[in-house]
Amino acid sequence: MSELVLGVSAYYHDSAAALVADGVPVAAAQEERFSRRRHDSAFPAQAVAYCLREAGVTLADVSAVAYYEDPKLKFRRVLATFAGAAPHGFASFEATLPEWLSWKRNTVGTVRDALAGLGRGRTPEIVPEIKVRQHHESHAASAFFPSPYESAAVLCIDGVGEWATTTLWHGRGRKLQPVAEIRFPHSLGLLYSAFTYFCGFKVDSGEYKLMGLAPYGRPRYARLIRERLIDVKPDGSFRLNMAYFAYLRGQVMTGKGFEKLFGGPRRSPEGPLTEREFDLAASVQQVTEEVVIKLARTARERTGESRLCLAGGVALNCVANGKIIQEGIFDEVWIQPAAGDAGGALGAALAVAHERGVSRAHLGSGQDAMSGSLLGPAYGDDEIAAYLDGKGVPYTRLEPGELARQVARTLAEGKIVGWFQGRMEFGPRALGARSILGDPRSPEMQSAMNLKIKFRESFRPFAPSVLDAEAKDWFDLEQKSPYMLVVTQIAEAQRIEAAEGDAAGLDLLKVQRSTIPAVTHVDSSARVQTVSEHDNAPYHRLLTAFKEETGCPVLVNTSFNVRGEPIVNTPADAYVCFMRTDIDVLAVGNFLLRKEEQPEWVEARDWREDIPLD
């Protein structure tokens, strides 16, 4: 029997479960994909059940359960924070304390009870020993152990775990050695979240919107941020001026001082975007990149390593990742695809597994151990057919090669395709398993997909997927980017000289800058996914067919969902999203469904009322 370790993250946001067999991730998923509640923080009962089912085991077969952070240490930080902020923030303290006193301090016991209640054993005693890891150790383990490197510097940057907000580690073989840390309340992630909040987006959800907004603005507030909000040292260490932040005293990120500094109150959610928001986004993005680059240089100097691994929520800032690579600080950079808290479940499991002596068997293969991050559920053709037939849905069943050819022709005609193939992705990015696809050559595709398919803000860019062998002809890539976590520039050969004139703000969207305008942001950048046959054979087949059809090896790839909804998991989820939107064609397994052939879709009420905006 393999050495099985089950990892769990829960009770903050993006709860998840992951199962590791002899140090190899075999299954992992966020709870939101099953519950259909975005960023679900509940105990990941359905994700745990899936992981065990995927491996064909029960909880009794698991050697240990790993929890991704230390609740007792976190509770001490919460108490110290409230004590330090007193008498301010008493209302928040009064609202939060009962939860901590009743169960959060004993989260391990809560997890044990939840596992015992899954129906996979008759008594609580069958629950394996639960091992607690610290939050940043879980991030570091998720970054290093599945990486393709025997040794590397490991940098983890996020909002806050227990106390740590930024940590540097040295990974060698099966060991992770802590090197340095920055502690709460000084947090690069919380600085970025403060601007996310001030610009009217949701904290722990809308940070990627702020990153996408930044190229529309000018960094005219960057100097003010450096002078008043954050003191950055040459080695990248920093301190925040807490007089401008409110998160120590209550439930909001910024207060009156922040408003005075930046010329008025925060933008109301869903309110109009103004030049101020564009420029604030550009400014905090620039400062964030400067800090991250300094931290990366220090990581190189302190460890002597030529390779870097990244995790933590700030590692999802693809623009900053691209700048690290562009600066040439390291020879290679590997980023955990589930870099946020969901990936903590995997990291905790890997930390415990390596503590128990498992090997890193993938080393030497040139591949990481993440299986393309396709670690979620798959649905076979028999299951898909049973659902479609049960609904009386018309479809055509095709062989994989013919399916790819027909979908490629459909895309070349300017139609939009829902693409549902194989195992679901683990992490926030759709990587060609649960994706909505379009033709990147179309100048209208970006706005059509935002407004008619995703029902989201028009400014948000879309990412390109490209055949890995063709990537350098289309993008200025220094290395492969299989997990869509690096932003780079469009290759010079694909650029078109843009005549912007007086265009500013969202009007910049109308200016064509390249031969693939649907995936070219207003600064001529793109968040690239390189696709190999090894990582995702069906998606690679489709990209190859599209290149044969059009000469272009690139597709628009966005997640298969609408705004505010998790990425689809099941064939039923995919069909519902297909029918609720202007997606023209659905390719689910080996079945092709065309919108014009489907029966009329009727719902008793507007479904958008039931999905909270992100």
N, C-alpha and C positions, 0 to 999 in steps of 0.2 A: 504493500500500500504506500502511495506517495505521502510525503510530508505535506499535509494540507493546512494552510492558515487562511482564515477568513478575516478580512479587514472591514471595519465599519466606520463611517463618518456620519454624524447625525446631530440634530438639535440646534444648528445655527442656520446654515443654508446649504443647498445642494447636497443633501444626504445621499449616500451611496454605499454600495457593498462591492467587495472584490475578493476573489478566491485565487490563491497562489498555490501551485502544486510543484514541490521541489524547487521553489524559487522562480517559477515561470508563471506569469499571469495567464489564467485560463478562462476567467469570466469576470466581468465588471460592468456595472450599470448604475446610473443615477435613479433614485426613487421616482423623480418627476416623470420619467418616461412611462412608468406604470400607473401612477396615481393621476397623471395629467394635470398636476398642479406645478406651475413653473417654480423652480428653485425650492422645491418641497424640502422642509427641514425635519419632517417626522422620521421616526425610526424606519429604516429602509427594509421593511418586512418583505415586500414583493421583490426587491432587488436581491435580498439574501436568498429567498426561495428560488429565484432564477439561477443564481450562481451555483447553488447546490444541485439543482436539476440539471444544469448544463454539464456538470462534472459527473453526474450519475451517482451522487453520494448523499448521505444524510449528515446531520449535525454531529452524530455520534462518530463519524469518520474523521472529523476535523481535529487536528492536534491542538490548536489554540485559536482564540479569537483576539484580534488586535484592534484596540480602539485608538483613534487618530489624535487625541489630545488628552491632557491631564486635567480633569475637571477640578480637582482640589487646588491645584496650582492656579488655575484660572479663577476660581472663587476668591483666592487670596488677592489676586490682582483687582478683581471687581470691588472687594471691600476696601482695598487701599486707595483705589480711584475715588470712590465715594467719600472716603474720609478726607482725602486731600482736597476735594472740591467743596466740602462743607463750608457754610450752610447752603451753598447753591446746589441745585439738583436734587433736593430732598424728595420732590414728588416722583422723580424717576427712581430714586433709591427705594422709596416706599412701594412702588409698583413692581420693582424687580426682585427685591429681597425675598418675599414669600416663596417664589419659584425656586430660588437658590436654596433656601432652607428646607423646602419640602422634598425636592428630588434632584436638582441639578448638581449639587455637591456630590451626590451618590449616583452619578450618571452610569457608572459601571454596573451598579445593581439594577438600574433601570434597563440597561442593555441586556443583562442576564435574564431578567424577567421577560423581556420582549422576545428573546430567543427561545426561552422555554415555552412561550405561548404560540410558537409557530406551527405546532402540531407535528414536529419532527422527532418528538420524544415524549414519554409519558410523565416524567418528573423533571423539576429544575436541575436535579443532579447531573443529568446527561449533558448539560451545557459545558463545553470545554472551558479550561482556564482562560480568563480574559486578561490580556496583557495591555497595559497602558503605555502609549508612546507620547512624547511631547509633539506639539503641533508642527514645529519646524523640523524636527527629526523626521516626521512622516513626509513632509514636503521633500526633504533632502533625499530620503530613501527612494521616493517615487522618481526623482530626477536621476539619481546615479545608478541604482542597481539594474534597471532595465536598459540603460544606455549601452552603446556598443564599445565603451571605453574601459580598459583595465584600470586606469586611474584618471582622475579629473578634478578640477576645482568645481565646487557646487555652490551656487548662489541662490538663495531663497528670499524673495521679497514679497510681502503682502500687507494686509491691514494690521492684524495682530493675531497671535495665537494665545499662549498663556501670557507671557511678557514680551517675548521676542517679536520684532517686526521685520528685521532683516538679519539673515545669518549667512556666514561663510563657512564652508566645510571642505575638507580634503578627503576625497574618496579614493581608496586604494584596495583593489581586490574585493574582499567581502567586508571591509571596514569603512566606516565614516567617522572622521575625526572633526569635532567642532574647532573652528579657528577663531571666529570673532562674531559678535552680535551687537545689534542696536535694539534698544528696548522701548516699549510703550512709555509715554504717549507719542514718542517721536517715530513717525511712520510715513514712509513715502506712499504707501497704499492709501492711508487715510488722508494725506494731503490731496491726492488725486480724487478720492471720494468726496472730499469737501467741495472741490470744484464741480464734480458731477452733480452734487446736491444743489449747489448755488446756481448752476445752469438749468435746473428744473428737471433733472433726470433722477431715476431711482438709484440709491446707493446699493452696492453689491449686485447691480443688474445693468445700470446704464453707463458704466465706465467705458465700454466699447463704443457707445454713441459719442462720448466726448472725444475719444481718439479719432473717430471718423469725421467729427466736426472740425478738428484742428486745422486741416489744410485750407479751409475756407477763410481763415483769419490770419491776422498778423500778430506776432508775439510781443505786442506793445506793453503788456503787463509783466513780462518776464523779469525785467530789472526790479520792479516793485515786489514781486514774489521773492526774489533773492534777498532784497534789502529788508523786508518786513516779516516774511512768513517762515523762511527756512534759511538756516546758516549751514552752508555746506563746506566741509573741509577738503583739502586736496586729495585725501584718500577716499572720499565719498561718504564718510561718516557725516551725520547731520543732526541738527536739533531744530524742532519747530518752535515758533513763538506762540505759546498756547493762549496768549491774550486774544488772538484772533479766531480761535476755534472753540466750539461749544460742546464737543462730544464727551468731554470730561464731566459735564454738568447736566446732561440730559439726553434727549432722544434725537436732537438735530445736530448737524455738523458745523454750522456756522451761525454767528450772531451779529449783533449790531456793528462791532468793529470791522467785520468782513464787509458788511454792506457799505459802511462809510469809506473803506479803502477802495472799493470797486464801483462806487457811484450809484448806489441804490439797492433796493431789495432784490432777493433772488428771483429769477424768472419763475413764473407759475408753471407747473407741469402742463404740457400741451399748449402753452401760450406761444405767441410768435417768437421766432428766433431773431435776434438783432445782432448788429455788428459787435456789441459788447460780448455776447456769448461766443461768437466766432473767435474773437481775439483772446478771450479768457482761455478757451480750449487750446488755441495755438500756444499760448504762453505757458500754461502748466505742462503741456506736452513737451515743450522745449526744455523746461527745467527738469522734468522727470528724466528725459534722455540724458541730460548732462550728469545727473546723479548716478544713473545706472551705468554709464560709461566709466565714470570714476571708480565705482564699486567693482566693475569688471577688471579694470587695470590693477586695482588692489588685489583682487582674487588671483590674478596672474602672478603678481609680485610675491604674495604671501605663500602661495602653494608651489610655484615654479612649474605648474602644469601648462601644457599647450592646448588642452581641451577643457571646455566649460559645459556644465549641465545647469539648467535653470528650472525652477518651479516656484510656486506661490502665485497669487493672483496677478501681481505685476508682470509675471512672465507671459501673461496673455496680452501684454502691450506689444503687439507685433511690430510696431514702428520702432520702439526702443530696441527690440531684438535685432531688427535689421541694421540699426546703427552700430550695435556691438560687432556684428559680422563685418560691416563696411569698414569699421575702424581697424580691422585686422589684429585686434588684441589677442585673439586665440586662433589657432589653426582650424579648429572645428568647434561648433556649438550644437548641443542637443537639448531640446526643450520637451519636457513631459507634456504630452497632448492634453491630459487632464490636469493642468497645472494648478487649478484652484482647489477648493476644499473637497470636492468629490474625489480628486486624486489622492487626498490624504488617506482614504480607505485603502487604496492600493499600496501607498507608501508604508503605512503601519503594518500591513500584512508582510510586505517585503522585508521590513526591518526585523520583525520577529522571525521570519523564515531564515534570514541570514544569521541571526543570532543562534539559531538552532543548527547551523552548520551546512546549509544547502550550498550548492555551487552555482556559479554564473555560467551555465553551460553554453549560452549563446555567444560568448566571447570568442573571437576568432572567425566568426561567420561573416563579419562586416555588417551584420544586421542588428537592430535593437531587439528587445524581447517583447515588444508591444503588439506584434501581429497587425501592424497598421492601425492600431487602436480599435480594431474591429473585434470587440470583446463582448458585445451584447447579444441579444437573442436573434436567431435566424428562424425563418419560416419556410418550410419546404413547399414544393408545388402542390402536394396533396392537401396541405392545410389551406393554402391560398385558394385552390379550386373549390374546396368545401365552403369557404366563406363566400366566394363570388357566386357559386351556384345556389347557395342558400338565399342570397339576395336577388337572384334572378338577373344578374348583371351580365350583359353581353361582352364578350372578349374574344381575342384571337390568341391561340397558344402557338408559340414559335420556338425553334431551336435557338440557343444562345447567340450564334453568329448572325442569324437572320434577324433576331430581335435587335441586336446592335445596329445592323444596317438600316432597318426600318426607322429606328429611333433617330439615327444620325440624319437620315433624309428629312424626317419631321422637324428636327432642330434647324436644319439648313433652310427650311421653308419659313423660318421665323416663329415657329410655334414653341410653346413652353411645355416642358416634360417633367412629370413627377417620377423620380427614379428610386425604386425600393428593391434592393438586392442584398442578399446575404446577411451577415451579422451586423447589428446596429453599432454605431460608433460609441465609444466611451469618451466623454469629455464634451465640451461645448460646441465643437465644430462638426458640421456635416462633411464627410470626406469621400462621398461617392457611394454611400450605402443607403442613406436616407436624405436624398438631395432633390432640390428643384433646379432644373438645368435650362440654359438658354444659349443662343448664338451670341458670342461676344462681339461679333462684327457689326451688330445692329445698333445704331445710335439711339433707337427708341427702347431698347431692351431694359436698360437700367430703370427708367421711370415706370415702364409697364409692369415690371416685376415688383417694384416697391409699392405701387399704388393699387394694382389689380390683383396681385397674388398675395403679397405679404401684409397689405393694409398697414403700411408703416411709413415713417417720415421719408420724404423724397430725397433728403441729403445723404442717406446711408449708402455706402458703396457696396458693390458685390465683388466677390473674390473669383479669380480664375483658377481652374484646374488645367494642367498642361502635362503632356507626356514627358516623363523625366528626361528622355534622350533628346527632346527638342527644346527644353526649357531655356537654354542660353541664347537661342535664336529669337526669343520673345521677351526675355526679362534679364536684367542685370543681376543674375544670381551668382553668389560666390560658392554656394553649396546647395545640396538638395533641401527641399522644404516639404516633407511628406505630410506634415500635420497642420499646414496652413497657418503657421505661427511666425512668419517672417514677411515683412513688407520691404519691397525693393522697387526700383524704377523699371519702367518699360524700356526694353532694348532700343537703342538709337535707331536701328533699322526699321522699327515698327512705329516710330513717332511721326506725327504730322505737325508741321509748324502751326501753332494755334494763334488765331487773331482774337485776343480777348477784348480789345478795345476798352470800353468803360465797364465791362462786366465785373461784378463784385458779388460776394455772398452766394446765395443759391443760384444766381444767374450763371455762375461759372460752370454749372452742370451742362449748360447748352453748348459749350465749346468742345469740339472734337479734337482730341490730342493724339490719337493713335489709330492704328488699323483695327484695334479691339476696344472701341470706346466704352462698351458696356462694363468692362472690368478695369478701366483706367480712371483713377481718382483725379481730382482737380489739380493735384500737384504732380501728375504723371506717374503716380505710384500704383502698386497693386499688392494685395496680400495673397501670395502665391501658394498653391498646393501642387507639388510635383507628384505624379502618379506612376508607380512602377507596376509591372505585371505581378511581381512577387507580393506586393502589399494588397492589391485589389484587382484581380484578374478581370472581373466583369466590367469595371469602370475603365480599365486600361483598354479593353476590347472596344468599348464605345468611343473613347477618344481616338483610337486608331481608325475606326470606321468614319468618324467625323472628319478626320484629316483626309482620308481617301475621298470623301464626298466633296470637301471644300478646299483642301490644301491648308487648313488651319487646325493645329493640334490642341486647341484651347477651347474650353467651355466655361460659361458662367456657372458657378456652383454656389447655391445658397441652401440653407437648411430647410428641410421638408417640414414646414410648419407655417403658421401665421403669427403675426405679432402677438406676444403675450402667452403663446401656447408652447409647450415643450415640443421638441422634435418628435415626429411620429415614431411609434414602436411597432405596432401590429399592422397587418393588411387592412384591418377595419379602420384604424387611424388614418392610414394612407388614403383609402377610398373616400372617407368623409372629407378630408382636406381637399382632395381632388374635386369633389363635387361642390364644395363651398366657395371655391375660388375659380379664377379664369385659367387654371392649368388646362391645357388642351388635350394632353395625352398622359396616361399613367402606365408605366412599365413596372409591374410588380411581379417579381420572380420571372418566369418565362411567359407571362401573360401581358398582352398589350390591350389597353382600353382606350377608346377614343370618345371624347366628350359628346360629340354629336350623336353617338349611338346609345348613350345612356338614358335610362328612364328619367322623367322629370324629378328634380330634387326639391322636396317640400319639407320645411320645418315649421313647427307650431309657433316659434318665436325667433327673433333675431339672435343667432348663436353668439354674436359678438358681445351681447350684453352679459354673457356668462364667462367671458375671458377677460380678466383684469389686464390693463395695459402694462407693458413692461417699462 
